[in-house]
């Protein structure tokens, strides 16, 4: 019995060591928080006009592995993430270079696959030397150099048996004349490499100068064998960036407030009291006919008013008899000065009485 227990314990220890050291054996654990953070980052990606949007499934795989590699200290240059989606046609822009700080998609361009990987679409992948096939998985970029294909960059395959022979196979990124839209129009597809992710000649330097010396490059295809057994796609991510909570909160759906159910008494229909409201009588607004300017009577008129035989009358002019000249005087607020004339009336006694008449 002791021998059986000892052998069992040794087997478990060796199995644990193998799973910890072999990058092909992953621990597939659902992590809702990590998935929420990755989806939040995907929504923050900013594309320039004319760029093709990356599929969410592709980005989820790429960013999950990127977080795993960063957590394991394998990414000296964490700013850039390069994704090649080999599930798409080679005639489309299926390479994305992402600035992980600003969430800006810097470059979206063509990328070639191996000559024995397929024609327009990639179908077959290998890690065997001289296979002339592309290798799936995660790479960490190395130094740049000038070789027979011009400005190039070495890559170190870190995804176990899927691409760990990339350096010995000379799988590098370089520019090529056969990667162009003109070549695709003439041949119904772009050209193919011997397994290298080659790009257009004029795009080699802008891409390599950004991602060289320790950034992550991911070549993706929805191969069931790769997705099921890749260590970096199945190992649990244990640490997220500091801003993860903020990103999750910004992109989480807002929950609508729950409405309180009405009680039986509230649901009963209550008829409102009918009150007869009498309309108020309309009051016609009286518009003023003219603007009256106040003035003081002259001294002569004031003296005339004080006499016994003087009578001052107010004359009312109907609206229909008001002339335009009268209105103009009223609008201009022209003051009218009353004139006083003296009239001499002889009475029987020969005395002279003075009477003032206003005009």
C-alpha positions in Angstrom: 0.0 0.0 0.0 2.8 2.3 0.8 4.5 1.7 -2.5 1.3 2.5 -4.3 0.9 5.8 -2.4 4.6 6.7 -3.1 4.2 6.0 -6.8 1.0 8.0 -7.0 2.6 11.0 -5.2 5.6 10.9 -7.6 3.3 10.7 -10.6 1.4 13.8 -9.4 4.6 15.7 -8.7 6.0 14.9 -12.2 2.7 15.8 -13.8 2.6 19.1 -11.9 6.1 20.0 -13.0 5.4 19.0 -16.6 2.3 21.2 -16.7 4.2 24.1 -15.2 7.2 23.8 -17.6 5.5 22.7 -20.8 3.9 25.7 -22.6 1.6 23.5 -24.6 -0.3 22.4 -21.4 -2.6 25.2 -20.3 -5.1 25.7 -17.5 -8.4 26.6 -19.0 -10.3 28.6 -16.4 -13.1 31.0 -17.0 -12.2 34.5 -15.8 -15.2 36.8 -16.3 -13.3 39.9 -15.1 -10.5 39.4 -17.6 -13.0 38.9 -20.4 -14.8 42.1 -19.4 -11.6 44.1 -19.4 -10.5 42.7 -22.8 -13.9 43.6 -24.3 -13.6 47.1 -22.8 -10.2 47.6 -24.4 -11.6 46.4 -27.7 -14.4 49.1 -27.5 -11.7 51.7 -26.9 -9.7 50.9 -30.1 -9.5 53.9 -32.4 -9.2 53.3 -36.1 -8.2 55.7 -38.8 -10.4 56.4 -41.7 -10.3 53.5 -44.2 -9.0 50.9 -41.8 -10.5 47.5 -41.5 -11.9 46.6 -38.0 -10.5 43.6 -36.3 -12.9 40.8 -35.3 -13.7 40.7 -31.6 -12.8 37.0 -31.4 -9.4 37.6 -32.9 -8.7 40.5 -30.5 -9.8 38.5 -27.5 -7.3 35.7 -28.3 -4.5 38.2 -29.0 -5.0 40.3 -25.9 -5.5 37.4 -23.6 -2.2 35.9 -24.6 -0.6 39.4 -24.5 -1.7 39.8 -20.8 -0.3 36.3 -20.0 3.0 37.1 -21.6 3.3 40.4 -19.8 2.4 38.7 -16.4 5.2 36.2 -17.0 7.8 38.9 -17.7 8.4 38.0 -21.4 7.5 41.4 -22.9 10.2 44.1 -22.6 8.4 46.3 -25.1 4.8 46.4 -23.8 3.6 49.4 -25.8 2.9 47.7 -29.1 0.9 44.6 -30.0 0.9 43.2 -33.6 -1.9 40.9 -34.7 -2.0 38.9 -38.0 -5.4 37.3 -38.6 -4.7 34.4 -41.1 -8.4 33.4 -41.1 -9.0 36.3 -43.6 -8.2 36.6 -47.2 -4.6 37.5 -48.0 -6.0 40.3 -50.3 -7.3 42.2 -47.3 -5.5 44.3 -44.7 -5.2 41.6 -42.0 -2.2 43.0 -40.0 -3.0 45.5 -37.2 -0.4 47.3 -35.1 -1.9 48.6 -31.9 -0.5 51.1 -29.5 -1.7 49.6 -26.1 -1.2 53.0 -24.3 -3.4 55.2 -26.5 -5.6 52.3 -27.9 -4.8 53.7 -31.4 -4.5 51.3 -34.3 -1.4 52.8 -35.9 -1.1 50.6 -39.0 -3.4 48.3 -40.8 -1.9 46.6 -43.9 -1.3 43.5 -46.0 0.7 40.5 -44.7 1.7 37.3 -46.6 1.7 33.7 -45.4 3.8 30.7 -46.4 3.7 29.3 -49.9 2.6 25.9 -48.7 0.1 27.3 -46.2 -2.5 28.1 -48.9 -3.4 30.2 -51.9 -5.6 33.2 -51.0 -6.5 31.7 -47.7 -4.2 30.1 -45.1 -5.1 26.5 -44.4 -2.0 24.6 -43.3 0.5 25.4 -40.6 3.8 23.8 -39.5 6.8 24.3 -37.3 9.0 22.0 -39.3 12.1 23.4 -41.0 11.9 23.7 -44.9 8.1 23.2 -44.8 7.6 26.7 -46.2 4.5 27.0 -44.0 3.5 29.7 -41.5 3.6 28.9 -37.8 0.7 29.9 -35.5 1.1 31.5 -32.1 2.7 34.2 -30.1 6.1 35.6 -30.9 8.4 38.1 -29.1 10.3 40.3 -31.5 14.1 40.6 -31.5 16.6 42.9 -33.2 16.4 44.4 -36.7 19.0 43.8 -39.4 19.6 44.2 -43.2 19.7 41.0 -45.1 19.0 39.6 -48.6 15.3 40.7 -48.2 16.3 44.2 -47.1 15.3 45.6 -43.8 14.2 42.7 -41.6 13.5 41.7 -38.0 14.0 38.4 -36.2 11.3 36.8 -34.1 11.4 34.3 -31.2 8.5 31.8 -31.1 7.3 31.4 -27.5 4.2 29.2 -28.1 5.8 25.8 -27.6 5.6 23.2 -30.4 3.6 25.6 -32.6 6.5 28.0 -33.3 9.5 27.4 -31.1 11.7 26.7 -34.1 11.1 30.1 -35.7 14.7 31.3 -35.1 16.3 28.1 -36.6 13.9 28.3 -39.5 14.8 32.0 -40.1 11.1 33.0 -39.8 11.5 36.8 -39.8 9.5 39.9 -40.8 10.7 41.6 -44.0 9.5 43.6 -46.9 8.6 42.1 -50.3 7.5 43.4 -53.7 4.9 40.7 -54.0 2.9 42.1 -51.1 0.9 44.8 -52.9 -2.6 45.5 -54.2 -1.2 45.6 -57.8 0.1 42.0 -57.4 -3.2 40.9 -56.0 -5.1 42.3 -58.9 -2.9 40.6 -61.4 -2.7 37.2 -59.6 -6.0 37.2 -57.7 -4.0 37.0 -54.4 -0.8 38.6 -53.0 2.5 36.7 -53.2 3.6 34.1 -50.6 6.8 33.7 -48.5 8.7 30.7 -47.2 6.9 31.0 -43.9 7.7 34.6 -43.0 5.0 37.3 -42.2 6.3 39.5 -45.0 4.8 43.0 -45.6 4.9 45.6 -48.4 8.4 47.0 -49.0 7.4 50.5 -47.9 5.8 49.2 -44.7 8.7 47.2 -43.4 10.5 50.1 -41.7 7.5 51.8 -40.1 6.4 48.5 -38.6 9.8 47.1 -37.6 11.0 50.3 -36.0 8.0 50.3 -33.7 7.8 46.7 -32.7 11.4 45.4 -32.6 13.2 44.5 -29.4 10.7 42.7 -27.3 7.1 43.4 -28.4 4.4 40.7 -29.0 3.4 39.5 -32.4 0.5 37.1 -32.8 -0.4 35.0 -35.8 -3.9 33.8 -35.4 -6.1 31.1 -37.1 -9.1 29.5 -35.5 -7.5 26.0 -35.5 -9.2 23.9 -32.9 -5.9 22.1 -32.0 -4.1 25.4 -31.4 -6.9 27.1 -29.5 -7.4 24.1 -27.3 -3.7 23.4 -26.4 -1.9 26.8 -26.6 -0.5 27.6 -23.1 -0.9 31.3 -23.5 -4.6 31.0 -24.6 -5.6 28.7 -21.7 -3.4 29.7 -18.8 -5.3 31.8 -16.3 -4.5 35.6 -16.2 -3.9 36.5 -12.6 -3.0 40.2 -12.8 -4.6 43.0 -14.7 -3.4 46.6 -15.3 -4.2 49.2 -12.7 -6.9 50.9 -14.9 -8.8 47.6 -15.3 -11.6 48.5 -12.9 -12.1 51.9 -14.7 -12.2 50.3 -18.1 -14.7 47.6 -17.0 -16.9 50.3 -15.3 -16.9 52.5 -18.4 -18.0 49.7 -20.7 -20.3 47.7 -18.5 -24.0 48.0 -19.4 -26.0 50.4 -17.3 -28.7 48.6 -15.2 -32.1 50.3 -15.3 -33.7 51.0 -11.9 -36.3 48.5 -10.8 -39.8 49.9 -10.7 -41.8 49.2 -7.6 -45.0 47.2 -8.2 -48.2 49.0 -7.5 -50.4 47.8 -4.7 -54.0 46.7 -5.1 -55.3 50.1 -3.8 -53.0 52.0 -6.2 -54.2 50.0 -9.2 -57.8 50.9 -8.6 -59.0 53.6 -11.0 -60.1 56.7 -9.2 -62.4 59.0 -11.1 -61.4 62.6 -10.7 -64.0 65.1 -9.5 -65.6 67.0 -12.4 -65.6 70.7 -11.6 -67.3 73.1 -14.1 -64.9 75.9 -14.8 -66.5 79.0 -16.3 -64.4 80.8 -18.8 -63.4 84.3 -17.7 -64.9 87.1 -19.7 -62.5 88.5 -22.3 -61.4 92.0 -21.5 -60.7 94.0 -24.6 -57.4 95.8 -24.3 -57.9 99.5 -25.0 -55.1 100.8 -27.1 -54.3 104.4 -26.5 -55.1 106.8 -29.4 -52.3 109.2 -28.7 -49.6 110.0 -26.3 -50.3 113.1 -24.3 -47.4 115.3 -23.3 -47.9 117.2 -20.1 -47.1 120.9 -20.1 -47.8 123.9 -18.0 -50.1 126.7 -19.1 -48.5 130.0 -19.9 -48.6 132.8 -17.4 -51.2 134.7 -19.5 -53.5 131.8 -19.5 -53.1 131.2 -15.8 -54.1 134.8 -15.2 -57.1 134.5 -17.5 -58.3 131.3 -15.7 -58.3 133.2 -12.4 -60.8 135.8 -13.8 -64.5 135.3 -13.3 -65.7 135.7 -16.9 -63.2 133.2 -18.4 -64.2 129.6 -19.1 -61.7 126.9 -20.3 -63.2 124.0 -22.3 -61.7 120.7 -23.3 -62.3 119.7 -26.9 -62.7 115.9 -27.7 -61.8 114.9 -31.3 -63.4 111.6 -32.6 -61.0 108.9 -33.8 -62.3 109.0 -37.3 -61.5 112.8 -37.7 -57.9 112.5 -36.5 -55.7 113.4 -39.4 -52.2 112.0 -40.2 -50.7 115.3 -39.3 -52.3 115.1 -35.8 -50.9 111.6 -35.4 -47.5 112.7 -36.5 -47.5 115.5 -33.9 -48.7 113.0 -31.2 -45.9 110.4 -32.0 -43.3 113.1 -32.2 -44.6 114.4 -28.9 -44.9 117.9 -30.2 -46.0 120.3 -27.6 -48.9 122.6 -28.5 -48.9 125.9 -26.8 -52.2 127.5 -26.2 -52.6 130.9 -27.6 -54.6 133.6 -25.8 -56.3 136.4 -27.6 -58.0 139.3 -25.9 -61.6 140.3 -27.0 -63.0 143.6 -25.9 -66.8 143.6 -25.3 -68.6 146.9 -24.7 -71.5 146.8 -22.2 -74.2 149.3 -21.9 -72.5 151.3 -19.3 -69.5 151.9 -21.4 -67.1 149.9 -19.3 -64.7 147.5 -20.9 -64.7 143.9 -19.8 -61.8 141.6 -20.9 -62.5 138.0 -21.7 -59.9 135.5 -22.6 -60.6 132.8 -25.1 -58.3 129.9 -25.6 -57.7 128.3 -29.0 
